[in-house]
Amino acid sequence: MVFGRCRFIKDWPEWETSVHEDESQFRRQGRAMTYPFEFKVKKTYKVAVFTSEDLLRLYQTTLSDCTCGDFQERKLPCKHIYRLAVELGLIEIIKRSRTDTNGYNKEVIMEIVNSDDWDNHPEQIKRQTSAMDKKCTPTSINFENKTGIFTGSGKKPYETSAITCTCRDFFVRRLPCKHIYRLRYELTNNESS
């Protein structure tokens, strides 16, 4: 499966896959393979030490943490984390398709919109699968209003209803995202209880 520019070879549970689909992450994924840093990887411990281009700074990196300023500020995968994931054989970084705009293929979106059954399209099935991940558990649900709050990749949480969400995936595609699918699941299970 591909998320952003990451083709997953093995499971990488430290990060929710949607994190890799953000435009800002695409740049970091690309720099992971082109930036002129030096590094040493200890595969047994799944850690690496990266040296800055000017050789003045060392960055300690794991699959979930890095001492670089970018990670410390954003708390999202930096180029060092992506490169470590590549070196450990979890992902490979692929080139972006020309039909891919901001991480979304317009042709695929139109294909889903024009289909009779959105929920059974492979792209939507991916989102339904992601919806059941532990990391996609809502932080709160208002069963009366049929809305939920989900932790987002940024500081602001996602506000979700059965038909809308404030996450980037819904904003770009205007199709059900994993948060919508998870909220629908939670609401349906509450009704049958």
matplotlib code that plots the C-alpha trace (Angstrom):
import matplotlib.pyplot as plt

x = [0.0, 1.1, 0.5, 2.0, 5.2, 5.7, 5.2, 4.8, 6.9, 6.4, 4.1, 5.1, 2.8, 4.4, 2.5, -1.0, -0.8, -2.7, 0.2, 2.3, -0.3, 0.0, 1.7, 4.3, 5.3, 5.8, 8.7, 10.3, 9.8, 11.6, 14.4, 15.0, 16.4, 18.2, 19.5, 23.3, 23.6, 25.7, 24.3, 24.9, 22.1, 22.0, 19.4, 19.3, 18.1, 16.2, 18.1, 20.3, 22.6, 22.5, 25.2, 24.1, 25.5, 28.0, 29.1, 28.4, 25.2, 24.3, 20.6, 19.5, 16.7, 14.2, 11.1, 9.0, 11.3, 14.2, 16.3, 16.3, 14.5, 11.9, 10.7, 10.9, 8.7, 6.1, 6.2, 5.7, 8.1, 11.1, 13.5, 15.7, 12.8, 11.8, 15.3, 15.6, 12.4, 13.8, 17.1, 15.2, 13.2, 9.8, 9.1, 10.5, 10.0, 8.5, 8.3, 5.0, 2.7, 2.0, -1.7, -1.2, -2.1, -1.4, -1.4, -4.8, -5.4, -8.3, -9.2, -9.7, -11.7, -14.0, -14.2, -15.5, -17.9, -19.4, -19.7, -23.0, -21.4, -18.7, -18.1, -17.0, -14.3, -10.8, -9.8, -12.8, -12.2, -8.7, -10.3, -12.7, -9.8, -7.9, -11.0, -10.8, -7.2, -6.7, -5.2, -8.5, -10.5, -12.6, -11.7, -15.4, -18.8, -22.0, -24.5, -27.5, -26.0, -24.3, -20.9, -17.4, -14.0, -10.8, -7.2, -5.7, -2.1, -1.9, -2.8, -6.5, -8.8, -11.1, -14.8, -16.7, -20.4, -21.8, -21.4, -18.6, -15.2, -12.7, -9.7, -7.7, -8.8, -12.4, -11.6, -9.9, -12.0, -15.4, -15.8, -16.1, -12.8, -11.7, -13.1, -16.6, -16.4, -15.3, -18.0, -20.7, -19.4, -19.5, -23.0, -24.3, -22.9, -24.3, -27.8, -27.6, -26.5]
y = [0.0, 3.6, 6.5, 9.8, 8.8, 5.8, 2.4, 0.2, -3.0, -3.9, -2.6, 0.7, 1.0, 4.1, 6.4, 6.5, 6.1, 9.3, 11.3, 10.4, 11.8, 15.4, 17.7, 18.9, 15.2, 14.6, 17.1, 15.4, 12.0, 13.3, 14.9, 11.6, 10.3, 13.4, 15.3, 15.0, 13.8, 11.0, 8.4, 5.2, 2.8, 0.1, -2.2, -4.4, -1.5, 0.3, 3.6, 5.9, 8.8, 11.4, 14.1, 17.5, 18.7, 21.1, 18.1, 20.3, 18.5, 14.9, 13.7, 10.6, 9.0, 6.2, 5.2, 7.5, 10.2, 12.4, 15.1, 17.4, 20.8, 19.8, 16.9, 18.7, 21.5, 19.4, 16.0, 14.4, 12.3, 14.2, 13.3, 11.4, 9.2, 8.5, 7.6, 5.3, 3.6, 3.1, 1.7, -0.7, -1.9, -0.7, 1.6, 2.8, 6.4, 6.6, 9.4, 11.4, 10.7, 13.6, 13.0, 13.3, 16.7, 17.4, 13.7, 13.0, 11.6, 13.6, 10.8, 8.3, 10.8, 11.4, 7.6, 7.2, 10.2, 8.8, 5.2, 3.8, 2.5, 4.7, 2.4, -0.5, 1.3, 0.1, 3.6, 3.8, 0.3, 1.4, 4.2, 1.8, -0.5, 2.5, 3.5, 0.4, 1.1, 1.8, 5.2, 6.2, 5.9, 9.0, 11.1, 11.8, 11.1, 13.0, 10.3, 12.7, 15.0, 12.1, 13.9, 12.9, 14.4, 12.7, 13.5, 15.2, 15.2, 18.8, 20.7, 21.1, 18.0, 16.9, 17.5, 14.8, 14.0, 11.1, 13.1, 15.7, 16.0, 18.8, 16.6, 17.3, 14.0, 15.0, 18.7, 17.6, 14.6, 15.5, 11.7, 9.7, 9.7, 7.2, 9.4, 9.4, 5.6, 5.2, 7.5, 5.7, 2.4, 3.7, 5.2, 2.0, -0.1, 2.2, 1.8, -2.0, -2.1]
z = [0.0, -0.7, 1.6, 0.5, -1.2, 1.2, -0.3, 2.8, 2.7, 6.4, 9.2, 10.7, 13.8, 15.3, 12.9, 11.6, 7.8, 7.1, 8.6, 5.5, 3.1, 4.1, 1.5, 4.0, 4.6, 0.9, 0.9, 3.9, 2.3, -0.8, 1.2, 3.1, -0.1, -1.5, 1.4, 1.7, 5.3, 6.7, 9.0, 10.8, 11.4, 14.2, 12.7, 15.8, 17.9, 15.1, 15.7, 13.7, 14.2, 11.5, 11.0, 9.7, 6.3, 8.1, 10.4, 13.5, 14.8, 15.5, 15.5, 17.4, 15.5, 16.1, 14.1, 16.4, 17.6, 16.5, 18.2, 15.1, 15.3, 12.7, 14.7, 18.1, 16.7, 14.7, 16.4, 12.9, 10.9, 9.7, 6.9, 9.3, 10.5, 6.9, 5.9, 8.9, 7.9, 4.4, 5.7, 8.0, 5.0, 6.3, 3.4, 0.1, -1.1, -4.6, -7.1, -7.2, -10.1, -12.4, -11.9, -8.2, -6.8, -3.2, -2.5, -4.2, -7.7, -9.2, -11.6, -8.8, -6.8, -9.9, -10.4, -6.8, -7.0, -10.2, -8.9, -7.6, -4.4, -2.9, 0.1, -2.0, -4.0, -3.0, -1.9, 0.5, 1.7, 2.7, 4.8, 6.4, 7.4, 8.8, 10.7, 12.8, 13.9, 17.6, 16.7, 15.1, 18.3, 18.9, 22.0, 22.5, 20.9, 21.3, 20.6, 20.7, 18.0, 16.2, 16.2, 17.4, 18.1, 16.9, 17.6, 14.5, 13.2, 14.2, 17.4, 16.5, 16.8, 14.0, 14.4, 12.6, 11.8, 9.8, 6.6, 7.2, 8.9, 9.4, 8.4, 5.3, 3.6, 3.7, 2.8, -0.4, -1.5, -0.1, 0.4, 3.6, 5.5, 8.1, 10.9, 9.3, 8.9, 12.5, 13.8, 11.8, 13.3, 16.9, 16.4, 14.9, 17.7, 20.3, 18.8, 18.8, 22.5]

ax = plt.figure().add_subplot(projection="3d")
ax.plot(x, y, z, "-o")
ax.set_aspect("equal")
plt.show()
